[in-house]
Amino acid sequence: MKLSRYAPQLALCMAVAAPFMASCASAQDLAKYGDQNMSKGPMEGNPIIPGLFADPSLAKFGDTYYLYCTTDGFGWNAGRWVVWKSKDFVHWSFSGESFPEINGQKNWAPGKPIFHLGRYWFPFTWMDNNYLAVGDKPEGPFHFANDRKQLTPSIDAELLKDDDGTVYLISGNVKPVIHRMKPDMSGVDGPPIATLDYNKGYVEGAFLLKRNGMYYAGAANLGYAEYRNIYAMSRSIAGPYTYPTDNIILEPIPSDNLWGTGHGQVLNIDGKDNWVMIYLRSRMGEKVDPFQGSGNVYRQIAAERFSFNNDGTIKPFKPTRSGIGLLAASTDTATNLAFGKTATASSSLPLYGAEKAVDGGFGTRWIVADTSQIVPTAEKEAGLWKWTTTRPADGWANPTYDDSGWTQGKSGFGTPDTPGAIVGTRWDTGDIWLRREFMLTEEDLKQDLRLRVHHDNEAEVYLNGIGAATLDNFDDQYQTIPMSEAARTGLKMGKNLIVVHCHQAGGGQYVDAGIVRSGAAWWKIDLGQTQQVARTEISFNYPTEITPYVLEWSTDDKTWQPYADHSDDALYESPKVDRKAVSARYFRVTFPQSVRSNIPAGLWEFKAFDK
């Protein structure tokens, strides 16, 4: 399920706020949903992987489990796709991209692959319609099948290969439909053979399974905090389908702060009637990621066992924090020396402290608190600007220009219905010009200074009369971007000037600008005593993105030695594994930039092993 990011921000819950996003959640959301970055016990098994992911599918080929999912956390356009692999269902990893040609596009919900005609096939949603992907290996790389021919004009789909080799497709929302696929997989074979009407409100994320001659058509129901999974059943793939009275098989537990337990999919793990459901759960009310507005809920992947009643109906089951655990012999029996030890950081968002990265679970994380706004945007505090909507005379960007006739107002400037806007002064005309003086210290000038801008539509930014950035189109959120070298060179100790012009071309409108430091950040752990360490594993905040870092070790927290240097890393993989035998008490992860490509530095988990 993809949830709209076009919603106004809620009030901040803390006085401290990161320039890349308001910290944690509003007081109302905390009261309603609870702390979404909190574990209730050590080494929780759910979520099963680090990072923000949704719409999962699970397959097993040979002795390996393969996990496919939407890469969440990037708003409407999903992040790069990867395939997670595990032999034991606890130790998951990926290496490389699985479907490069759809990166950064409007895509989600990869269905469970089937092996058919000597290849691996799965449906997925791209640009609001379903298409078919194909690859030679279960981990990819995959590409569009059938020359990008549309599969069905709807969202969310899954394949089922029946006992006789016939392949069926279930797809769509509201009332999902089932098609027979053509033998060569070139498309659906005629009109739908069945239509599902669960009569429980909105549905999506449909899936199929077959057990003991019975077909089950499952789906995700409702959405957001109430997201849940339901099903129907039939002795024929073509129906008619019946809808058991108790057909809600998995739903949230508000008392345990477990929300939005929807978009599931199932797998018989061994052919012996042992079943697993993989599903998403929502981090309701959280506000710490780049594209996250109040309505854009980000998700993680969890799993549970389930079973059937004697009459073939599915026994309802509950989401848990413990999860499933091992489904095979553990592939890693080494001791995690970092678990539960003392961790510190250069800074931390409220509720996202350094200790969250050593609690043994993937439901919590540390996130840096970058409070280094030199010229604050409205994200942190409304600033006073001179402004006019009347075209000024030439030279309006220069420090010597007389703006005494301009109006004074608080940032940001625009209309409140604009995505991501924090309006301090209403602006609803075609153009606006803004001027603001600010001070820089000698220490400020030594820092890596960046612009922090939200613009809708086109905008231009000047510093001391020198062009700093020309911004086309529009953004629906604040972005940290570089300034021109000339403008950076023109900054000076003492008084400086920032000037902005924004043009409205239609739809929403908003503009705000500031300057931030983009300095280094660090996270450190004390193992309690000097001991032998053979390797480390790090799960970064956004595991599908490149995170440059340097890892060091020390025995006294004063003299540091290099352990691994990933400053120029270019490999998409998680976890990041570094191997070197040392006797160490301390490890320190240093990020060259606390915010990179608008993503804050952070860790889901840091592990150190004795072998």
Beta strands, then each sheet from edge to edge (+ up, - down):
strand 1: 53-61
strand 2: 64-71
strand 3: 83-86
strand 4: 94-95
strand 5: 107-108
strand 6: 114-116
strand 7: 119-126
strand 8: 129-135
strand 9: 142-144
strand 10: 157-161
strand 11: 167-171
strand 12: 177-180
strand 13: 194-195
strand 14: 203-211
strand 15: 214-221
strand 16: 228-234
strand 17: 248-250
strand 18: 259-268
strand 19: 275-282
strand 20: 299-306
strand 21: 342-345
strand 22: 366-367
strand 23: 373-375
strand 24: 384-388
strand 25: 407-410
strand 26: 413-414
strand 27: 425-426
strand 28: 431-440
strand 29: 449-456
strand 30: 459-463
strand 31: 466-471
strand 32: 479-481
strand 33: 494-503
strand 34: 510-517
strand 35: 521-540
strand 36: 549-554
strand 37: 561-566
strand 38: 573-574
strand 39: 576-591
strand 40: 595-596
strand 41: 599-600
strand 42: 602-609
sheet 1: 1+ 2- 3+
sheet 2: 4+ 38-
sheet 3: 5+ 7- 6+
sheet 4: 5+ 7- 8+ 9-
sheet 5: 10+ 11- 12+ 13-
sheet 6: 14+ 15- 16+ 17-
sheet 7: 18+ 19- 20+
sheet 8: 21+ 35- 39+ 36- 37+
sheet 9: 21+ 35- 42+ 22-
sheet 10: 23+ 34- 26+ 27+
sheet 11: 23+ 34- 29+ 32-
sheet 12: 25+ 24- 28+ 33- 30+ 31-
sheet 13: 40+ 41-
end
